[in-house]
Amino acid sequence: MSYGIYDHVDGTVDAKHRRHDIAWTQVDWCIVRWLYTMLSAELQGMVPQDQPSAFTLWTAICSLFLDNRTQRGLIALEEFHSLRQEHLSVMDYFTRLQTLADTLRDCDMAVTDRGLVSNMLRGLSNKFSHAIGTMTYDETKLPTFLQARSYLLQEERRIDRAAAHEPATPAPTPAPAPPAPPTNPGSFNNNNGQRGRKRRKGGNGGTGGSSPPAGHGGASGHAPALPAGAPMPGP
């Protein structure tokens, strides 16, 4: 460790035995203050606050990030291989990939730069499909992670500018409404049926058939009525 402060954080020197060494104590307190400024407010509440030494504070910080490294590494590895850009911008997508790669490195599961680029291409949005072919046309010259980010940032700006200058697509004209059905479709059929029955019952010369022959009772065709108590005529 640079600046000759390694003995402040590696545990080889007990701070209690150096209390009378003013120079060493001042350096130790400078390290403590610097470590506190590097922590978020949330993490500051999870480390010792009662006048810790640099070694005590550094050990507590390491335990926050390095405990359960195998489990943390497996979770980060799963997210790393399933991450897709989707709605993320190029910068946000690359930042998330780099964060996961850093976590894997801290958990002894480091990812190579080539593996980082390959995983980035796998999850890239469809609007950059043309860029994938450009960056992978020669496998021996695959760009680095930083080169790929610079190239895709320029492509993102170009696509956004082109989309801003495209004319708005007019809304489609709605199709005319179909004609309304009859108010009472059954009435028309009933009227036609009644007319047909009248034609079938019609008079002479009608299409409904000839009238039955007139009987002895007159032109009406009905038999004359018999007086009461008269015997029925035989055949």
C-alpha positions as CSV (number, residue, x, y, z in Angstrom):
1,M,0.0,0.0,0.0
2,S,1.3,3.4,-1.0
3,Y,2.2,6.3,1.4
4,G,3.6,3.9,4.0
5,I,0.3,3.3,5.8
6,Y,-0.1,-0.4,5.4
7,D,0.7,-1.1,9.0
8,H,-2.4,1.0,10.0
9,V,-4.8,-1.4,8.3
10,D,-3.2,-4.8,8.2
11,G,-3.3,-5.5,12.0
12,T,0.5,-5.8,12.5
13,V,0.5,-2.8,14.8
14,D,-1.8,-2.3,17.7
15,A,-3.1,1.3,17.9
16,K,-3.3,1.1,21.7
17,H,0.5,0.7,21.9
18,R,1.1,3.8,19.6
19,R,-1.1,6.3,21.5
20,H,2.0,8.2,22.6
21,D,3.4,8.4,19.0
22,I,1.8,11.6,17.9
23,A,2.9,11.3,14.2
24,W,1.5,7.8,13.9
25,T,-1.7,8.6,15.7
26,Q,-2.3,11.6,13.4
27,V,-1.8,9.5,10.3
28,D,-4.2,6.9,11.7
29,W,-6.9,9.5,12.3
30,C,-6.5,10.9,8.8
31,I,-7.1,7.4,7.4
32,V,-10.3,7.1,9.6
33,R,-11.6,10.4,8.4
34,W,-10.9,9.5,4.8
35,L,-12.7,6.2,5.1
36,Y,-15.8,7.8,6.6
37,T,-16.0,10.3,3.7
38,M,-15.9,7.4,1.2
39,L,-18.9,5.7,2.9
40,S,-22.6,6.5,2.2
41,A,-24.8,7.6,5.0
42,E,-26.4,4.2,5.1
43,L,-23.1,2.4,5.5
44,Q,-21.8,4.8,8.1
45,G,-24.4,3.6,10.5
46,M,-23.2,0.0,10.0
47,V,-19.6,0.5,11.1
48,P,-18.1,1.4,14.5
49,Q,-18.5,5.1,15.5
50,D,-16.8,5.1,19.0
51,Q,-13.3,6.4,18.1
52,P,-12.3,3.4,16.0
53,S,-8.8,2.9,14.7
54,A,-8.0,2.7,11.0
55,F,-7.6,-1.1,11.3
56,T,-11.0,-1.5,13.2
57,L,-12.9,0.6,10.7
58,W,-11.2,-1.0,7.7
59,T,-12.0,-4.5,9.0
60,A,-15.6,-3.6,9.5
61,I,-15.9,-2.2,6.0
62,C,-14.3,-5.3,4.5
63,S,-16.8,-7.5,6.3
64,L,-19.7,-5.5,4.8
65,F,-18.6,-6.2,1.3
66,L,-16.7,-9.5,1.5
67,D,-18.9,-11.6,3.8
68,N,-20.7,-14.5,2.0
69,R,-18.6,-13.9,-1.1
70,T,-19.7,-17.2,-2.7
71,Q,-23.4,-16.5,-2.4
72,R,-23.0,-12.8,-3.5
73,G,-20.9,-13.9,-6.4
74,L,-23.4,-16.5,-7.6
75,I,-26.2,-13.9,-7.4
76,A,-24.1,-11.4,-9.4
77,L,-23.1,-14.0,-11.9
78,E,-26.8,-14.9,-12.6
79,E,-27.7,-11.3,-13.1
80,F,-24.7,-10.7,-15.2
81,H,-25.6,-13.4,-17.7
82,S,-29.3,-12.5,-17.8
83,L,-29.0,-8.8,-18.0
84,R,-30.5,-7.2,-21.2
85,Q,-30.5,-3.6,-22.3
86,E,-34.2,-3.2,-23.1
87,H,-35.2,0.3,-22.1
88,L,-31.8,1.2,-20.6
89,S,-29.6,3.8,-22.3
90,V,-26.2,2.7,-23.5
91,M,-24.5,4.5,-20.6
92,D,-26.8,2.9,-18.0
93,Y,-26.4,-0.5,-19.6
94,F,-22.6,-0.4,-19.7
95,T,-22.5,1.0,-16.1
96,R,-24.6,-1.9,-14.8
97,L,-22.5,-4.4,-16.6
98,Q,-19.3,-2.9,-15.2
99,T,-20.7,-2.9,-11.7
100,L,-21.6,-6.6,-11.9
101,A,-18.1,-7.3,-13.3
102,D,-16.5,-5.5,-10.3
103,T,-18.7,-7.5,-7.9
104,L,-17.6,-10.7,-9.5
105,R,-14.0,-9.7,-9.3
106,D,-14.3,-9.0,-5.6
107,C,-15.9,-12.4,-5.1
108,D,-13.0,-14.1,-6.9
109,M,-15.1,-14.7,-10.1
110,A,-13.4,-12.2,-12.4
111,V,-14.7,-11.8,-15.9
112,T,-12.3,-11.1,-18.8
113,D,-12.7,-8.0,-21.0
114,R,-13.6,-10.3,-23.9
115,G,-16.2,-12.1,-21.8
116,L,-17.6,-8.7,-20.8
117,V,-17.9,-7.6,-24.4
118,S,-19.5,-10.9,-25.5
119,N,-22.1,-10.7,-22.7
120,M,-22.8,-7.0,-23.6
121,L,-23.5,-8.0,-27.2
122,R,-25.8,-10.8,-26.2
123,G,-28.1,-8.5,-24.2
124,L,-27.9,-5.5,-26.6
125,S,-31.2,-3.9,-27.7
126,N,-32.6,-4.8,-31.2
127,K,-32.2,-1.2,-32.4
128,F,-28.4,-1.9,-32.3
129,S,-28.6,-5.2,-34.3
130,H,-26.7,-3.6,-37.2
131,A,-23.9,-2.6,-34.8
132,I,-23.4,-6.1,-33.6
133,G,-22.4,-7.2,-37.1
134,T,-20.1,-4.3,-37.4
135,M,-18.3,-5.1,-34.1
136,T,-18.0,-8.8,-34.7
137,Y,-17.2,-9.1,-38.4
138,D,-13.6,-10.0,-37.4
139,E,-13.3,-12.1,-34.3
140,T,-9.6,-11.4,-34.1
141,K,-10.3,-7.7,-33.8
142,L,-13.2,-7.7,-31.3
143,P,-13.3,-4.2,-29.6
144,T,-12.6,-3.7,-26.0
145,F,-15.4,-2.9,-23.5
146,L,-14.5,0.8,-23.6
147,Q,-14.3,0.9,-27.4
148,A,-17.6,-0.8,-27.7
149,R,-19.2,1.7,-25.3
150,S,-17.8,4.7,-27.3
151,Y,-19.1,3.3,-30.6
152,L,-22.6,2.5,-29.3
153,L,-22.9,5.9,-27.6
154,Q,-22.3,7.5,-31.1
155,E,-24.8,5.1,-32.7
156,E,-27.4,6.0,-30.0
157,R,-27.1,9.7,-30.7
158,R,-27.3,9.1,-34.5
159,I,-30.5,7.0,-34.1
160,D,-32.1,9.5,-31.8
161,R,-31.4,12.4,-34.2
162,A,-32.8,10.4,-37.1
163,A,-35.9,9.6,-35.2
164,A,-36.4,13.3,-34.2
165,H,-36.4,14.3,-37.9
166,E,-38.8,11.7,-39.2
167,P,-42.2,13.0,-40.2
168,A,-45.1,12.1,-38.0
169,T,-47.2,9.2,-39.4
170,P,-50.8,10.4,-40.0
171,A,-53.5,8.6,-38.1
172,P,-55.4,6.0,-40.2
173,T,-58.9,7.0,-41.4
174,P,-61.5,5.1,-39.6
175,A,-63.7,2.7,-41.7
176,P,-67.3,3.8,-42.4
177,A,-69.9,2.3,-40.0
178,P,-72.0,-0.6,-41.5
179,P,-75.7,0.2,-42.3
180,A,-78.1,-0.2,-39.5
181,P,-80.3,-3.3,-39.5
182,P,-84.1,-3.0,-40.0
183,T,-86.0,-1.9,-36.9
184,N,-88.3,-5.0,-36.9
185,P,-87.2,-7.6,-39.4
186,G,-90.0,-10.0,-38.5
187,S,-92.8,-7.7,-39.5
188,F,-91.7,-7.7,-43.2
189,N,-91.7,-11.5,-43.3
190,N,-95.1,-11.7,-41.6
191,N,-96.7,-9.3,-44.1
192,N,-95.3,-11.3,-47.0
193,G,-96.7,-14.5,-45.5
194,Q,-100.1,-13.0,-45.1
195,R,-100.2,-11.8,-48.7
196,G,-99.2,-15.3,-49.8
197,R,-102.1,-16.9,-47.8
198,K,-104.6,-14.4,-49.3
199,R,-103.5,-15.3,-52.8
200,R,-103.9,-19.0,-52.0
201,K,-107.4,-18.3,-50.7
202,G,-108.3,-16.0,-53.6
203,G,-111.3,-16.2,-55.9
204,N,-111.8,-17.6,-59.4
205,G,-108.8,-17.5,-61.6
206,G,-106.6,-17.0,-58.5
207,T,-103.3,-18.7,-58.1
208,G,-104.6,-20.3,-54.9
209,G,-106.8,-22.9,-56.7
210,S,-110.4,-23.1,-58.1
211,S,-113.5,-22.7,-55.9
212,P,-115.3,-25.8,-54.8
213,P,-118.5,-26.7,-56.9
214,A,-121.7,-25.1,-55.8
215,G,-124.2,-27.4,-54.0
216,H,-128.0,-27.6,-54.2
217,G,-128.3,-24.8,-51.8
218,G,-127.5,-22.1,-54.2
219,A,-124.5,-20.2,-55.5
220,S,-123.0,-19.9,-52.1
221,G,-121.9,-23.6,-52.2
222,H,-123.3,-24.4,-48.7
223,A,-125.9,-27.3,-48.2
224,P,-129.4,-26.2,-47.1
225,A,-130.2,-26.5,-43.4
226,L,-132.5,-29.5,-42.4
227,P,-135.5,-28.9,-40.2
228,A,-135.3,-30.1,-36.7
229,G,-136.1,-33.8,-36.2
230,A,-135.9,-34.6,-39.9
231,P,-134.0,-37.9,-40.8
232,M,-130.6,-37.6,-42.4
233,P,-130.8,-38.3,-46.1
234,G,-129.2,-41.5,-47.3
235,P,-126.3,-41.8,-49.6
